[in-house]
Amino acid sequence: MKNKTVILIIAIASILSGCGSVKPTTINRNPSDDLKNYTYFFVNPTGSKNSSTGIVTNNGYGVFGATTTTSTDPIDIISGYLMKLGYVRIAEIDEKISDKTLVISYGETGKRELNLGYATEVTMQFTSAASHALVCSVTGEGQGDTEADNVRIAITRCLDTVFGVTEKKEQPIPRGRQF
């Protein structure tokens, strides 16, 4: 009886901890073009991603509920990231600077069950505004608390891969320095 209990506990712990993780991002680059050749970017319009989570409980004194809504807009995430790197966002493509302008497209390309939730996969394309040639494309997954979080994480992972950003670590403050 004791062995069955131990096996049951191990099985439940394995199920709850989950064995999966998000897939690594994949990138395809055009060997005859480089992102360093571009100064400006235009992001094709997307829609916001809204997610709601809620809970209802009865504690004996009545029924209570709460909801949380999160939303994310892929354009804002992509634009903020690129502006932080020094790229200039333009509202429309200008023929005079099209040879230095990237056009960025975003799309959700799948979902899969992962751990106790699911991961959302996104694909991004970076094309030349002048030639419409593909400069690079990247695909990555994200998993968070909500679907909006999944999208934000996936986009950030993709952009980190494209621009060669490695994991961010906090730098410790040297001893003796105080602010």
C-alpha positions in Angstrom: 0.0 0.0 0.0 2.8 2.3 0.9 4.5 1.8 -2.5 1.3 2.6 -4.4 1.1 5.9 -2.4 4.7 6.8 -3.2 4.2 6.0 -6.9 0.9 8.1 -7.0 2.7 11.1 -5.4 5.5 10.9 -7.9 3.1 10.6 -10.8 1.1 13.6 -9.6 4.2 15.7 -9.0 5.5 14.9 -12.5 2.2 15.9 -14.1 1.9 19.2 -12.1 5.5 20.2 -12.6 5.2 19.7 -16.4 8.0 18.3 -18.5 7.8 20.7 -21.5 9.3 24.0 -22.3 8.9 26.5 -25.1 10.7 25.6 -28.3 13.9 27.5 -29.1 13.4 30.4 -31.6 14.4 29.7 -35.2 15.7 32.4 -37.5 16.3 32.5 -41.3 18.6 35.3 -42.6 19.2 36.5 -46.1 23.0 36.2 -46.5 23.1 39.1 -49.0 21.4 41.6 -46.7 21.9 42.8 -43.1 19.8 44.6 -40.5 22.6 47.0 -40.0 21.9 48.5 -43.5 18.6 49.9 -42.1 17.8 53.0 -40.0 14.0 53.2 -40.2 11.2 50.8 -39.7 7.5 50.5 -40.5 5.3 47.9 -38.6 2.3 46.6 -40.5 -0.9 47.2 -38.4 -2.0 44.4 -36.0 -4.8 44.1 -33.5 -4.6 44.1 -29.8 -4.5 40.8 -27.9 -6.9 40.9 -24.9 -7.1 38.2 -22.2 -9.3 37.9 -19.1 -9.0 35.6 -16.2 -11.4 35.3 -13.3 -12.4 33.5 -10.2 -15.7 33.0 -8.4 -15.8 31.8 -4.8 -18.4 31.1 -2.1 -17.1 31.4 1.4 -20.3 30.8 3.2 -21.2 34.5 3.5 -21.9 35.0 -0.2 -20.5 34.6 -3.6 -17.6 36.8 -4.6 -15.7 37.1 -7.9 -12.8 39.0 -9.4 -11.5 39.3 -12.9 -8.3 40.6 -14.4 -7.9 41.8 -18.0 -4.6 42.2 -19.7 -4.0 43.4 -23.2 -1.0 43.8 -25.4 -0.5 45.3 -28.8 2.3 43.7 -30.9 3.0 47.0 -32.6 3.8 48.6 -29.3 6.1 45.8 -28.2 8.0 45.7 -31.6 8.2 49.5 -31.9 9.5 50.0 -28.3 12.1 47.3 -28.7 13.4 48.7 -32.0 13.3 52.4 -30.8 15.4 51.4 -27.8 18.0 50.0 -30.2 18.1 53.3 -32.1 15.9 52.5 -35.1 13.4 55.3 -36.1 9.8 54.4 -36.5 8.0 56.0 -39.4 4.2 56.3 -39.9 4.3 55.5 -43.6 6.8 54.3 -46.1 8.6 57.2 -47.8 10.2 56.4 -51.2 13.1 58.7 -50.5 14.3 56.5 -47.6 12.8 53.2 -48.7 16.3 51.7 -49.2 17.0 52.2 -45.5 13.5 51.1 -44.2 12.5 47.8 -42.8 8.9 46.6 -43.0 8.0 44.3 -40.1 5.1 41.9 -40.3 3.8 39.8 -37.3 1.5 36.9 -37.1 0.4 34.2 -34.7 1.3 30.9 -36.2 0.1 28.3 -33.6 -0.7 27.2 -30.1 0.2 24.0 -28.3 -0.5 22.6 -24.9 2.4 23.0 -22.6 2.6 22.3 -18.9 -0.7 23.3 -17.3 -1.5 25.9 -20.0 -0.4 26.5 -23.6 2.3 28.3 -25.5 1.6 30.7 -28.4 3.8 30.8 -31.4 4.5 33.9 -33.5 6.4 34.5 -36.7 7.9 37.9 -37.7 9.2 38.9 -41.1 11.6 41.8 -41.8 11.5 42.9 -45.4 13.2 45.7 -47.4 10.8 48.5 -48.2 12.6 49.2 -51.4 12.9 45.7 -52.9 10.3 43.8 -50.8 13.0 41.1 -50.3 13.1 39.1 -47.1 15.9 40.3 -44.8 15.1 37.7 -42.1 12.3 35.9 -40.5 12.0 34.5 -37.0 9.6 32.1 -35.2 9.3 31.7 -31.4 7.0 30.7 -28.7 5.9 32.3 -25.4 4.1 31.0 -22.3 2.9 33.3 -19.6 -0.2 33.6 -17.3 -2.5 34.8 -20.1 -2.6 34.8 -23.9 -1.6 38.4 -24.0 1.5 37.5 -21.9 2.2 34.6 -24.3 2.3 37.0 -27.2 4.5 39.5 -25.4 7.0 36.9 -24.4 7.1 35.3 -27.8 7.7 38.6 -29.6 10.4 39.6 -27.2 12.1 36.2 -27.6 12.0 36.6 -31.4 13.4 40.1 -31.3 16.2 39.0 -28.8 17.2 36.3 -31.3 17.1 38.6 -34.3 19.2 41.3 -32.6 21.5 38.9 -30.7 20.5 39.9 -27.2 21.3 37.2 -24.7 19.7 36.6 -21.4 19.6 39.8 -19.3 21.1 39.5 -15.8 21.1 42.0 -13.0 24.5 43.5 -12.3 25.3 43.5 -8.6 26.2 46.8 -7.0 29.9 46.7 -5.9 30.4 46.8 -2.2 31.1 50.3 -0.8 28.9 52.0 -3.4 25.8 53.5 -2.2 23.2 55.6 -4.0 
